[in-house]
């Protein structure tokens, strides 16, 4: 069995950073992507922000971005390089995070209005995540005035609406800079 390592980046210098940003830019649409400069600033200035490269032996095969919030880990981005997709690496990465996390994990996914989004939701459900029964949106990074409706999912157990609202307020203020 191949070993998956999460290696936390500490600065925006070098080949690992360049490769990580390339994977990030290729994996996510512009409306869901922060500019690389914002990631660099967060790395330097926000200890709750964690940008990991995923290594299989010595090769970078993906990225994982998380935030340490009040009593939860928010899994912001997960992506693998194209030639490793559908080979079980995403599952191994999430399971690795689940095994090392001291806190429940929250993530956001697109609404199930296309096959890829439906598959993504199913992927997380098979890993023990539950859809949170609440309304949630993120601002579009390429047009911050517009809202992008999303689902929240939680692990290891479902969360109620009251808890979800507290988490959403922190996600909106800390991660997206919304009031």
C-alpha positions in Angstrom: 0.0 0.0 0.0 1.3 3.4 -0.9 2.0 5.9 1.8 0.3 9.3 1.6 2.0 12.1 3.4 0.5 15.5 4.2 3.3 18.1 4.2 2.4 21.5 5.4 3.8 24.4 3.5 5.3 27.2 5.6 6.0 29.7 2.9 5.4 30.5 -0.8 8.9 29.9 -2.0 10.2 27.1 -4.2 9.1 24.3 -6.4 6.6 22.8 -4.0 4.7 26.1 -3.8 4.7 26.5 -7.6 3.5 22.9 -8.1 0.8 23.3 -5.4 -0.6 26.5 -7.0 -0.6 24.9 -10.4 -2.6 21.9 -9.1 -5.0 24.3 -7.3 -5.5 26.5 -10.4 -6.1 23.5 -12.7 -8.6 21.8 -10.3 -11.0 24.6 -9.4 -13.0 27.1 -11.4 -12.2 30.8 -11.1 -15.3 31.6 -9.1 -14.2 29.2 -6.4 -10.5 30.1 -6.4 -8.6 32.6 -4.3 -5.7 34.4 -6.0 -2.3 32.8 -5.2 -1.2 36.1 -3.5 -4.0 35.6 -1.0 -2.8 32.1 -0.2 0.7 33.4 0.3 -0.5 36.1 2.7 -2.6 33.6 4.6 0.4 31.3 4.9 2.5 34.1 6.4 -0.1 35.7 8.6 -2.8 33.2 9.7 -1.9 30.3 11.9 -5.4 28.7 11.5 -4.8 28.4 7.7 -3.0 25.2 6.6 -1.9 24.5 3.0 -0.7 20.9 2.5 1.0 19.3 -0.4 0.1 15.6 -0.7 3.1 13.4 -1.4 3.1 9.8 -2.5 6.7 8.8 -1.8 8.5 11.8 -3.2 6.0 13.0 -5.8 3.4 15.7 -5.2 0.1 14.2 -6.2 -2.3 16.8 -4.7 -3.2 19.6 -2.3 -5.3 20.0 0.7 -6.2 23.3 2.3 -7.8 23.4 5.8 -8.7 26.0 8.4 -8.7 25.4 12.2 -11.9 27.0 13.4 -13.5 27.0 16.8 -13.9 23.3 17.5 -13.9 22.1 13.9 -11.5 21.7 10.9 -12.9 23.2 7.8 -11.6 21.3 4.7 -11.6 24.1 2.1 -9.9 22.5 -0.9 -8.8 19.0 -1.9 -7.4 18.2 -5.4 -5.2 15.6 -6.9 -3.3 15.8 -10.2 -5.2 14.7 -13.2 -3.3 11.4 -13.8 -4.1 10.2 -10.2 -7.8 10.9 -10.3 -10.2 8.0 -9.8 -7.4 5.8 -8.4 -8.4 6.1 -4.7 -6.0 8.9 -3.7 -8.7 11.3 -2.7 -10.2 8.7 -0.4 -6.8 8.0 1.1 -6.2 11.7 1.6 -9.6 12.3 3.3 -9.1 9.2 5.5 -5.6 10.5 6.5 -7.1 13.8 7.5 -9.9 12.0 9.4 -7.4 9.9 11.3 -5.2 12.8 12.4 -7.9 15.4 13.1 -8.7 16.1 16.7 -11.9 17.8 15.7 -15.0 17.2 13.6 -14.4 18.1 9.9 -16.7 20.4 7.9 -16.5 20.9 4.1 -18.5 22.6 1.4 -19.6 21.0 -1.9 -21.5 22.3 -4.9 -25.2 21.6 -5.1 -26.0 18.4 -6.9 -27.1 20.0 -10.2 -24.7 18.1 -12.4 -23.2 14.6 -12.5 -19.8 15.6 -11.2 -21.3 17.4 -8.2 -23.5 14.4 -7.5 -20.5 12.1 -7.6 -18.5 14.4 -5.3 -21.3 14.3 -2.7 -21.5 10.5 -3.0 -17.8 10.3 -2.5 -17.9 12.2 0.8 -21.0 10.3 1.9 -19.1 7.0 1.4 -16.4 8.5 3.7 -18.9 9.1 6.5 -19.8 12.8 5.8 -23.4 13.9 6.1 -25.1 16.8 4.4 -26.0 19.6 6.8 -29.6 20.7 6.6 -29.1 24.4 6.2 -28.7 27.1 3.6 -25.1 28.0 2.8 -23.3 30.1 0.2 -19.9 31.4 -0.6 -19.0 34.6 -2.5 -17.6 34.1 -6.0 -14.0 35.0 -5.9 -14.1 36.3 -9.4 -17.2 38.4 -8.7 -17.5 38.9 -4.9 -21.0 40.5 -5.1 -22.5 37.2 -6.4 -23.3 34.3 -4.2 -22.7 30.7 -5.0 -25.0 28.3 -3.2 -23.3 25.3 -1.7 -24.0 22.4 0.7 -22.0 21.9 3.9 -21.1 18.4 5.0 -19.9 17.2 8.4 -17.9 14.3 9.7 -18.0 12.2 11.9 -21.7 12.9 12.7 -24.4 15.2 11.5 -24.7 18.6 13.0 -27.9 20.4 13.9 -29.1 23.7 12.4 -28.1 25.8 15.5 -24.5 24.4 15.4 -24.4 24.9 11.6 -25.4 28.5 11.9 -22.5 29.2 14.4 -20.0 27.4 12.1 -21.4 29.3 9.0 -20.9 32.7 10.7 -17.3 31.8 11.5 -16.7 30.4 7.9 -18.2 33.6 6.4 -16.2 36.0 8.6 -12.9 34.2 8.9 -12.5 32.5 5.5 -14.6 34.8 3.2 -14.3 38.1 5.1 -18.1 38.6 5.2 -19.9 40.4 8.0 
